[in-house]
Amino acid sequence: MPNVFGVLTVSNWVEFLPLALIILVFYLLVLRPARNRQKDFMATQDSLESGKRVMLASGIFGDVASVRDDEVDLVIAPNVTVTVARQAVARVVTPEVAPTDEESTD
């Protein structure tokens, strides 16, 4: 009787197909978006500099006064500066350009 434990047949590959599909779906739906979010977060952290307007993860907006290794000083109101962890900065806010009367001709 031949040893069949080491032989791969088509039926063996079909048995592993659902597992391979689950791994592929997990990669596409979980790992790739997480990697993209991590890249975006690192780009945000690298772009922090004095004078930029940022939004914290808690929703507080402020202007960056100074940036240190692990902390950021934010001016959230005149004469009010808070120190927050650098990781609390969720995004850098780009100023929105208000449409002029010439551009908005509805």
Secondary structure, 3 states (H helix, E strand, C coil): CCCCCCCCCHHHHHHHHHHHHHHHHHHHHHHHHHHHHHHHHHHHHHCCCCCCEEEECCCCEEEEEEECCCEEEEEEECCEEEEEEHHHEEEECCCCCCCCCCCCCC
